[in-house]
Amino acid sequence: MGPPGPRGPTGPGAPRSLSTHLWARYQDMRRLVHDLLPPEVCSLLNPAAIYANNEISLRDVEVYGFDYDYTLAQYADALHPEIFSAARDILIEQYKYPEGIRKYDYDPSFAIRGLHYDIQKSLLMKIDAFHYVQLGTAYRGLQPVPDEEVIDLYGGTQHIPLYQMSGFYGKGPSIKQFMDIFSLPEMALLSCVVDYFLGHGLEFDQAHLYKDVTDAIRDVHVKGLMYQWIERDMEKYILRGDETFAVLSRLVAHGKQLFLITNSPFSFVDKGMRHMVGPDWRQLFDVVIVQADKPSFFTDRRKPFRKLDEKGSLQWDRITGLEKGKIYRQGNLFDFLRLTEWRGPRVLYFGDHLNSDLAVRGRGARNPPLLSPPLQQPLSLPRCVTKALFNAQFGSIFRTFHNPTYFSRRLVRFSDLYMASLSCLLNYRVDFTFYPRRTPLQHEAPLWMDQLCTGCMKTPFLGDMAHIR
């Protein structure tokens, strides 16, 4: 968009005048885009496609590894309100939080993946790849925090100090990033509890409140409540089971070896896989590891593998090899690589969590892909309109105003491919080669797509630079 015109009146008519101006600019930009580009270019994004951050040839891949939750098993959104409500009730009944919190219900439109939470400031916010808070996306409880207050809280800048955000797993001493799909109800509950305490003038310690909420969410998983809901009604909660079966069967038919590493218990995984694949699902996998305790599975050498019998009971055998058809618990990546001799470009691992699943690059798996929700991105709209199209509070998962988000940065760092679901593999040959799109650097010329979309085509000395490629 071009430079803003003179400021309009600041009285009661100002908001309407600004809205009219923005929509007029939007219509101008829309006409410009459609004049410059064919209409089909504006809707090229295909949720059934696989997107590449790095060159990768499936011809070289001999071993495919998978996480279970939100990878092999895709869950319906109906699971999130159940997690929220159960954790809310745990806070009230076991942690003795105020009964008034029960009035809050889960709002699926409130949060997005990849947000950061500053524990000491009770701020939920979106941060870009360079550690800057995107103004207009900071919330305390359910209320937006003015930009001026956000800047003041961080010492007159939007920047979050590196020491707070450092750490291989994206967790500093006082800031937590919410990376996986399971974190959506956790963010919603955290915001609702903070909203209640602030709205009722109750004093609270931010660290205690944060820990109580995360512990309540953890209890939903640890106590097996979520497993019980899914097992009672798999048709309701598990999606695309036939597509999971199709992917696994196709890989095995082409001579690929498969393994499964999950934090979920065997009984839960077994029931889910029987539902999706059939009673003989273990014959598809060369190695099955449950309760792996990721991410420490990738870093801690101390935990040995233990074998489970058919009923899921632990055995005391010393593990000297990982046998097909057997079930193993815990273990660690170093023993896994030693016992299987799988490593390097032969191995491709699929998971949904950028930290606990995918931060293993260079540790034995070749370029682990990420499974992310379907992606939708418009070409060019005013900022306020663009943000609302994705999420009214936080906008897009992948972009701030100008820069990629911190989530997007880690996506590029830790995953060579990303997609909406495993079923996307069915759209490609097993020897297909993925190539990343060559993205221009800021100083490179000639015209790029962003110039076409914004109309900023008057590049200085463009004729002199036309030979540069």
DAUR-V653975 format. One record per backbone hydrogen bond with DSSP energy under -1.0 kcal/mol. CO is the residue of the C=O (numbers start at 0). NH is the residue of the N-H. E is the energy in kcal/mol with one decimal. If there is no record, write none. Layout:
co nh e
CO NH E
CO NH E
This chain:
co nh e
10 13 -1.8
12 16 -2.1
13 17 -2.7
14 18 -2.4
15 19 -2.5
16 20 -2.3
17 21 -2.6
18 22 -2.4
19 23 -2.0
20 24 -2.4
21 25 -2.5
22 26 -2.3
23 27 -2.1
24 28 -2.6
25 29 -2.5
26 30 -2.3
27 31 -2.1
28 32 -2.6
29 33 -2.2
30 34 -1.7
31 35 -2.1
32 36 -2.7
37 40 -1.7
38 41 -1.2
39 42 -1.3
40 43 -1.1
45 48 -2.1
50 417 -2.1
55 433 -3.2
56 59 -1.3
61 256 -2.7
62 347 -2.3
63 258 -2.0
64 349 -2.5
65 260 -2.5
67 70 -1.9
67 72 -2.9
72 69 -2.4
73 238 -3.6
75 78 -1.8
76 79 -1.4
78 82 -1.9
79 83 -2.6
80 84 -2.6
81 85 -2.3
82 86 -2.3
83 87 -2.5
84 88 -2.3
85 89 -1.8
86 90 -2.2
87 91 -1.7
88 92 -3.1
89 93 -2.4
89 94 -1.6
90 96 -2.4
97 100 -1.7
98 101 -2.1
99 102 -1.6
100 103 -1.8
106 109 -1.5
114 177 -2.8
115 124 -2.8
116 175 -2.2
117 121 -1.2
117 122 -1.5
122 117 -2.7
123 138 -3.0
124 115 -3.0
125 133 -2.6
126 405 -2.9
127 130 -2.0
130 159 -3.1
131 127 -2.8
133 136 -1.6
137 144 -2.9
138 123 -3.1
139 142 -1.6
142 139 -2.5
145 149 -2.0
146 150 -2.5
147 151 -2.1
148 152 -2.4
149 153 -1.2
150 155 -2.3
150 156 -1.1
151 154 -1.4
157 132 -2.7
160 163 -1.1
161 165 -1.2
166 169 -2.0
173 118 -2.5
174 171 -1.3
175 116 -2.7
177 113 -3.0
179 182 -1.1
180 183 -1.6
182 186 -2.5
183 187 -2.0
184 188 -2.4
185 189 -2.5
186 190 -2.2
187 191 -2.1
188 192 -2.6
189 193 -2.1
190 194 -2.2
191 195 -2.2
192 196 -2.3
193 197 -2.6
194 198 -2.6
195 199 -1.5
196 201 -2.6
197 200 -1.3
204 208 -2.5
205 209 -2.4
206 210 -2.3
207 211 -2.6
208 212 -2.3
209 213 -2.4
210 214 -2.5
211 215 -2.2
212 216 -2.3
213 217 -2.4
214 218 -2.5
215 219 -1.3
216 220 -1.0
217 221 -3.4
218 222 -2.6
219 225 -1.5
220 223 -1.4
223 227 -2.1
224 228 -2.1
225 229 -2.2
226 230 -2.6
227 231 -1.9
228 232 -1.2
232 236 -1.7
233 237 -2.6
236 75 -2.4
239 243 -1.9
240 244 -2.0
241 245 -1.9
242 246 -2.4
243 247 -2.3
244 248 -2.5
245 249 -2.0
246 250 -2.1
247 251 -2.3
248 252 -2.4
249 253 -1.1
250 255 -2.4
251 254 -2.0
256 63 -3.1
257 285 -3.1
257 286 -1.1
258 65 -1.6
259 288 -3.0
261 291 -2.2
263 290 -1.7
264 268 -2.1
265 269 -3.3
266 270 -1.8
267 271 -2.1
268 272 -2.9
269 273 -2.2
270 274 -1.7
271 275 -2.1
272 276 -3.4
272 277 -1.5
277 280 -1.4
279 282 -1.7
280 283 -1.7
286 259 -2.1
287 327 -2.3
288 261 -2.2
289 329 -1.7
294 297 -1.8
295 299 -3.1
296 332 -2.9
303 330 -1.1
305 328 -2.8
306 314 -2.8
308 311 -2.0
312 308 -2.4
322 325 -1.4
326 307 -2.6
327 289 -3.1
328 305 -1.7
331 335 -2.1
332 336 -2.7
333 337 -1.9
334 338 -2.7
335 339 -1.9
336 340 -2.3
342 345 -1.1
343 346 -1.8
345 61 -1.9
345 62 -2.9
346 365 -1.6
347 64 -3.3
348 368 -1.1
349 66 -1.7
350 370 -1.7
352 356 -1.7
352 357 -1.9
357 359 -1.2
359 362 -2.5
368 350 -1.2
369 418 -1.7
381 385 -2.8
382 386 -2.8
383 387 -1.5
384 388 -1.5
385 389 -1.0
386 390 -2.3
390 394 -2.0
397 404 -1.9
402 399 -3.3
403 128 -2.7
404 408 -2.2
405 409 -2.0
406 410 -2.0
407 411 -2.2
408 412 -1.9
409 413 -2.6
410 414 -1.8
415 52 -3.6
415 53 -1.4
416 369 -2.7
417 50 -2.8
418 371 -3.8
420 423 -1.8
421 424 -2.2
422 425 -1.6
423 426 -1.7
424 427 -1.6
428 431 -1.6
431 57 -3.0
433 55 -2.0
440 443 -1.5
447 451 -1.8
448 452 -2.4
449 453 -1.6
450 454 -1.6
454 456 -1.9
456 458 -1.8
458 461 -1.4
460 464 -1.5
464 467 -1.9
